[in-house]
């Protein structure tokens, strides 16, 4: 049984992204805008974590201390949920990426789902924790300005205006 519903990604025909050698405008300024977008997203996740701290504290009182076991994983959980909801959503970009005009695509042109977005943020934080300068150097050496975790997941970050034909 075939269906054309967007709920079934395999039924949606893949659309190839423009090759960077043919249209390099898709990747112009992407690295610097990604750094700015990361800073904005990091500030948002930190703010959401600060908001969640007293909520978890009350939860810990109500559960006789069991809720306090969430504290060591609070930042990570919020970062995964934030990235999964925004990067894995319809716009395929976090709030920082929207501010800088970027969008995410999988190698064949589809938008990433929640699982790829969550994996992306986990690999992002792991790679910048252990390989900070190397992660950015990889971005300077690839044609599509992909960072190390982008290469692992097959994700691309492109200029949204150019992709939609507005520029």
N, C-alpha and C positions, 0 to 999 in steps of 0.2 A: 504494500500500500504506500503510495507516494503522497506527500502533502507539501504544500508550499508555505506552511505556517512558519513565521519567524521563530517559533519556539523550538523548531528542529533545525539547528544550524546546518546539518548535512543537506537539507532540502534547499537551502539558499545557495544559489550559484556563486562561487568565489569570484571576486573582482580583483584582478591584479593591480597592485600599486604601480605607479609610474616609476620606471627605473631611474635611480639618481643620476645616471650618466645622461639620460635623455632630458629629465627635468630636475636639475639640482636645487631649484627654488624650494622644493618640499623640505629640504634639510638645512636651509640657510639659517644660521643663528640658533639652531635647536639646542646645542650644548649649553650655551649661556642662559637660555630661557629655562632649560631644565634645572639648572642650579638654582635660579630664582624661584621656580615652582617648588622645588624641594624645600627651600627655606620657608616659604609660605605654608606648605603642607605640614612641615614639622611644627611650626608655630600653632597651627590649628589642632594637630593631634595633642600637643602639650596642653593647650587650653582645654580641650575635651577631657584630658586626663585629670587636670586640676578640678574640673567640674565633677568628675566621677569619684574622686577621692572621698568626699563627705558622704556620697550616696553609698559607697561600699562600706564606709564606717558605720552607717545606720544599719545596713544589711548585716554587718558583722554582729551588731548588738542584737538584732532580731533573731539571728541564727545561732546565738550563744557562741560566737567567735569563729564559726566556720566560714562566714563570708569574708573574713579578713585574709583568708588564704588566697584571695584574688589579687591582693596588692602586688605581689611580685610579677604578675602577668598582665597588669592593667594597661600599661602603655602599649605593649605588644598587641593585646586584644583590640584595643581601640584603633591602633594603626592598621591592623588587618581589616577590621570592619569598615573603617573610613575608606581605605583604598578599594576594598571589594565593592562597596556601595557606589563610589564615585567613578573610579576607573573602570569598573565592571558594569557600569550603568549605560544608559542610552547615549550619553554624550561622550563616553569613553575618555574622560579626563577628570582629574581631581580638580578641586577649586583653584589650586595654584596653577595648574596647567591651563585652566580656562582663563585665568588672569593673564597668562603669557601667550595665549593663542595656540596652544599645542593640543594634539589629540593622539590617541594611541590606536594602533592597528596591529593585527597579527600579520605575519608575513604575506598571506594571500589576500589581505584587504579587509577581513572581517573585524568587528569590534571584539575586544576581549570580554570574557564573561567573568563572573565572580571568582571562580577558582584560579584563573590565570592572573587576575588582578591581585588576589591574595598572595599567590606564589611570587608575584613580581615584588610586592613590598617586603616579603620575607627575604628574598634574595638580595634586594636593594640594601636593606639594613645589615645583612650579613656581609655583603661585599664591601660596604663603606666602613664597616667595623674593622675588617681584617686587611683590606687592600685599597685604602682610600686613594693614594695617588695613581695606582695602577688602573683603577676603574675609569678615571677620567682620561688617562693616556690612551686606553683602548678606544674611547670615543673619538679621539683625534685621529686615529689611524684607520677607522672603518669608513667606507663610502657613505653609509647611511647614518653615520653619527651614533651608532648603537653602543651602549655601555656593555660591560661584561654580563650582567644579568639579563640584558635584552637579547644578547646572542644565545644565551642558554634557553630562554623561553621563546625566542623567535618573534619578539615584539618590535615594533617600529614606532617612533615618535616623530610626527610630521607637523608642519605648519597647517593649521586647520583652514585658514583662509585660502591658501594655495590649493589644498586638497579639494575644497568645495568650489573652486573656480572663481573666488571673489577677488583675487589679486592678479 
